[in-house]
Every structure is written in C-alpha cells, then in structure tokens.
Amino acid sequence: MDVRLPIGVGVTAPVSPLRLDFDSAALVANWRWFAAASGRAVCGAAIKADGYGLGARAVRDRLAAAGCRDFFVATWDEAVALGPLADGLSLSVLHGLRDEDVPRALAGPARPVLNSAQMVARWKASGARRACDVMIDTGMNRLGLTPEEARSGLLDGLDIDTLLSHLACADEPGHPMNEQQLFTFRSVKAAVPARRYSLANSAGVCLGQRYAFGLTRPGLGLYGGVPAPGADGQLHPVVRPHAQAIQIRIVPQGATVGYGATFTAAAATRVAILNLGYADGYLRAFGEGRGRALIDGLACPVLGRVSMDLVAIDITEAPAVAEGDWIEIDYDLSSASAATGLSQYELLTSLGRRYQRCWI
Ligand SMILES: *Cc1c(COP(=O)(O)O)cnc(C)c1O
C-alpha cells in the first residue's frame, strides 16, 4: 500500500522562502511616542485587521507589556481571535452590535461601540448590565449616531465607558474639517456623560493635545506608517519583508524580462529572481523601477512586471548575491506609498499569508 505522508512531515521546521521581520522594540518605541504626544490622555492601540497585518495577538501582547491598556478591533471575529482578555485590559469592537453579535458580546468583557439607534436598542434589549462605548458621527458620515440623536435622550440609561468620534481629514493639518469636527465633538461631550472621550487616531494625535481628550487610538503610526507631516522622522519602521533569491541569471543585451516583455536590457544585466509576488501583497504597482531591494544599503530596482509569486531585480551592482541569499525588500511605507500610489494602510494590510512571520 502506498501511504504517503503530507509534505513536510518528518522534516524539520517548515522554512518559507519569504519572511516578514517585525521589530518589537520599534513597535513599542512608536507607541511610547504616541503616548508622549497624547499628553495627559491615555494612549490605546488600534489592532483591527489582525494588527494591520502583523498579528493582533503579537501586537497586543507587546504593547500590553509596555503599558498599553486599551485596544480596538473592528469585528467580534477579531475580538474572539484575541483570546481571553487579561485583567486590566480593555477591548472595544468598533463595528458595534449586529443581531448576530449579541451572544458573543454577552459572553465576554469586550465592549461594543454602538453606532446607530438600532444598536443602542439592541444593547438595551440584550439585558447586558455593563458598560458599552458609543460612536458619534461628527462629519465623516461613516459610522455613528448623529449629534442630534446623541442629545435626544436615546442614550439615557446606558453606562458609557468611552464616547468616540473619528476624524476624516486629520492627515491634512490645515483642513477646516478638523476644527469643525472638534467643535461638534465638544458640544456632544458637554451633553452626554461618559467615563472617557476619544477623538484622535494616529494623525489626530499629531494635531495636538486639544484633540487628545482622555484616550487616543493610534493604529498606522504604531506600525511605522507616517500618519501626518508632524510625525515625519519620529517613528521607526516595524515591518521588513525579505525574500530568497531562487535563481540568478545574466540577461544579455537586448533580451527582455518577465510577462509582457516590458523590460529590455540595454546591456548585459545580472538579475536575481526573488520568491515574492503580488499574491504576497507585493502588487504590480511595484513593477519596473517603482519597487526595489536593499542589498548592503544599495538600492536594486525591480525589472519588468511583478508576477504572482516572483519578481526580478537588477543585481548588476551587487555581484556577490548568490542563489539562496535572503534579500531585503525596501518597504519604507511613506516612500513606497509615494512610489506606488498605494496607501500606507494598504501596504501593511495586503501582505499575504505565505510569509514566515518573525518577531525580532
Ligand atoms: C482604524 C481606526 C483608528 C486608527 O486609525 P489610524 O489612522 O490607523 O491611526 C482609530 N479609530 C477608529 C474608529 C478607526 O477605525
């Protein structure tokens, strides 16, 4: 009988040809920067979308060890995936409370962020006898009660831990919407009692302490993104992708590289083929000179199109690179965003499942 074991059984640890290194010290330093910039306000952390792609549990554990107490996820699936909540930690579920969410909301300590009159009614009807959070829409027209609804008596009888709103244009410090939203939020604050008030995301913290209230909620900046001009040069990169060179070749003068034959070698070119492609979030926006690898500080540009699982880079100036070498991909979020037109958020959250994820 031919009994085959699954590939990998009996072999030592699986070794992926691509890897994400996450810098724990940089993550913590970034959170401390936001905590200091938040002044007297407590600084929390947005860890939705699996910690912006880094792994929500790993981020939560590292930031909790550094003193962060307040965490934000989008959905109850994300809340459950975090596992039990340690004493002293607080978890808010930003998308609130659908009918389907009620059993899970009642089963654990996470708080729903109630966004609509229906959600308020659903929470009251659920029989829950503990605190919730409430989102006010102050102009973004995304989630939240209108200021009029908030003042209408609808919230009477609720035990509100945190009253939140969210800024639409905080990454543009001069945008008039920031002051308008601040004004509206203050007027709701005066009318609705809550233990804490919270308005600022990463970019909101950069607008100054008038925006900090009692609790801030940075996400992007914790992970090394530059949320607003005020944070330029203040935050450390956290995510470093690496891919293995699985073949080295010389492309003769006049020959082409990759799908569509979009790159033609003007002279004989030494090329490394890396095990990384758009299925790993290294999207085609990085093709032909917009993406680059970093080899001993030297920038080696992408040649031709990015394939699903492979990308070619020019290593003519890095002759020591050999088959099997690990190559770092330049993933500076701010400059990669400028080069590709992808947002820093998309760059973080699109990194795929095939990487070995290593906290260092
Ligand atoms: C995502 C999110 C945040 C964090 O935003 P960043 O721009 O990543 O800092 C804060 N608050 C709410 C309501 C969010 O949805």
Ligand as a Chemical Component Dictionary entry (heavy atoms), coordinates in Angstrom:
data_LIG
# 
_chem_comp.id                   LIG 
_chem_comp.type                 NON-POLYMER 
_chem_comp.pdbx_formal_charge   0 
_chem_comp.three_letter_code    LIG 
# 
loop_
_chem_comp_atom.comp_id 
_chem_comp_atom.atom_id 
_chem_comp_atom.alt_atom_id 
_chem_comp_atom.type_symbol 
_chem_comp_atom.charge 
_chem_comp_atom.model_Cartn_x 
_chem_comp_atom.model_Cartn_y 
_chem_comp_atom.model_Cartn_z 
_chem_comp_atom.pdbx_ordinal 
LIG C1 C1 C 0 -8.701  52.457 12.289 1  
LIG C2 C2 C 0 -9.200  53.357 13.314 2  
LIG C3 C3 C 0 -8.308  54.032 14.164 3  
LIG C4 C4 C 0 -6.810  54.025 13.933 4  
LIG O1 O1 O 0 -6.552  54.834 12.815 5  
LIG P1 P1 P 0 -5.088  55.115 12.243 6  
LIG O2 O2 O 0 -5.306  56.082 11.147 7  
LIG O3 O3 O 0 -4.579  53.800 11.743 8  
LIG O4 O4 O 0 -4.269  55.629 13.354 9  
LIG C5 C5 C 0 -8.842  54.776 15.202 10 
LIG N1 N1 N 0 -10.181 54.881 15.365 11 
LIG C6 C6 C 0 -11.069 54.275 14.559 12 
LIG C7 C7 C 0 -12.524 54.444 14.791 13 
LIG C8 C8 C 0 -10.606 53.511 13.484 14 
LIG O5 O5 O 0 -11.491 52.939 12.660 15 
# 
loop_
_chem_comp_bond.comp_id 
_chem_comp_bond.atom_id_1 
_chem_comp_bond.atom_id_2 
_chem_comp_bond.value_order 
_chem_comp_bond.pdbx_ordinal 
LIG C1 C2 SING 1  
LIG C2 C3 SING 2  
LIG C2 C8 DOUB 3  
LIG C3 C4 SING 4  
LIG C3 C5 DOUB 5  
LIG C4 O1 SING 6  
LIG O1 P1 SING 7  
LIG P1 O2 DOUB 8  
LIG P1 O3 SING 9  
LIG P1 O4 SING 10 
LIG C5 N1 SING 11 
LIG N1 C6 DOUB 12 
LIG C6 C7 SING 13 
LIG C6 C8 SING 14 
LIG C8 O5 SING 15 
# 
